[in-house]
């Protein structure tokens, strides 16, 4: 289990670095972006996805699923919005 957690953290770090690198290449101030609360939320959502793919428990993921059930939100919506 510890190895999967290490791998999850490494994947999250790599993913976050790639995102910031792409932003930098496109002229965004990555120090400013990384300090935004929205960016922190993005990182948390990335962690949920990575943990889910690695079958690691994630409390935030469980809370989101519970909230979706309470709000009757379809989590299996496969519609494309773009």
N, C-alpha and C positions, 0 to 999 in steps of 0.2 A: 504494500500500500504506500509506503514512504517513497518508493521509486516512482510510482505513478504521480504522486503529489509533486515530486521534484520535476518530472517531465511536464506536468501541467503548468507549473510556474515558469519553466524555461520556454514553453510554447507561448504563454501569455506575454512574457518579456519580449520574445522575438516578434510576435504579432504587433505589439505596441510600438516597438522600434520601427517596424516596417511602415506602420501608419504614419508615425511622426516624420519618417524620412520622405514619404510621398508628399506630405503636407509641405515640408521644407522645400522640396524640388519645385513645388508650385507656388512658392513665394510666401507661405504662411509663417508667422512667427511661432515656432513650435514651443518655445518657453511660455509664451502667453497662452497658447492653446492648451498645453498640458496642465496649466494651473486652473483652467475653467472647471466648474462643477460638472458641466455636461460631459467633459472628457473623462472625468473620474467615473461617472455613471457608465459611459461607454466601456471603460476597462472592466467594470463589474459585470456588464453584460457579456463581454468577451470571455470572462472567467467562467460564467455560467455555461456558455456554449462548450468551451474546452472541457470543463469538468464533466459535462453531460456525455460528451463523446468518449471520455476516458472512464466512464462509469464511477466517477467520484461523487460522494455526497456534497451537496452545496445548499446551505440553508436558504440563501436568497432565492435560488431556483424553486425550492419548495414553497416559499412564501408567495412567489409570483403565481405558481400554479394554483395555490389555495385562493388567492385573490381573484384569479380568472374564473374559478368555479363560482365564487360568491357573486361576481358581476355577470355571470353567464356569458363569458367571452369564449368564442370558439378558437381553441388553440391549434386546431388542425386545418385552419383556413389556408388553402393553397393558392388563392387568387394572387395574380401579379398586379401590382399597382403602378407600374411604370409603362 
